Amino acid sequence: MMGLGLPELLVISLIVILIFGAKKIPQIGAGLGQGIRNFKDSLAGKDEDPKRIKGQDEQDR
């Protein structure tokens, strides 16, 4: 079966470090985390601005 063991994870980590460099990895992780958080918020409807919704309601009247 296809499983990722310790040797495979070490090889993948080494390749990522060689490609991006050690200083870029935290920035990449933060960007991925922020993207996932924004995606979850948009699914939950938290991305709507209350001022924008209020302005739309006034325009509809």
C-alpha positions in Angstrom: 0.0 0.0 0.0 1.0 3.6 -0.4 2.0 5.0 2.9 4.3 7.8 3.9 6.9 6.7 6.4 9.7 8.6 8.0 12.2 8.1 5.2 9.8 9.4 2.6 8.8 12.4 4.7 12.5 13.3 5.2 13.2 13.1 1.5 10.2 15.3 0.7 11.2 17.8 3.4 14.8 17.9 2.1 13.5 18.6 -1.5 11.2 21.4 -0.2 14.1 23.0 1.7 16.3 22.8 -1.4 13.7 24.3 -3.7 12.3 27.1 -1.5 15.0 27.7 1.1 14.7 27.6 4.9 13.7 31.3 5.1 10.7 30.9 2.8 9.1 27.9 4.4 7.4 29.8 7.3 6.0 32.3 4.8 4.6 29.6 2.6 3.0 27.9 5.7 1.5 31.1 6.9 0.1 31.8 3.4 -1.4 28.3 3.2 -2.9 28.7 6.6 -4.4 32.1 5.8 -5.8 30.7 2.5 -7.5 27.8 4.3 -8.9 30.1 7.0 -10.4 32.4 4.4 -11.9 29.5 2.5 -13.5 28.1 5.7 -14.8 31.6 6.6 -16.3 32.1 3.1 -18.1 28.7 3.4 -19.5 29.7 6.8 -20.6 33.1 5.5 -18.2 35.1 7.8 -16.7 37.0 4.9 -19.7 39.3 4.5 -19.1 42.9 5.6 -22.0 44.1 7.8 -21.7 47.6 6.3 -21.9 46.3 2.8 -25.0 44.3 3.6 -26.6 47.3 5.2 -25.8 49.5 2.2 -27.4 46.9 -0.1 -30.5 46.8 2.0 -30.9 50.6 1.8 -30.4 50.5 -2.0 -33.1 47.9 -2.4 -35.7 50.1 -0.7 
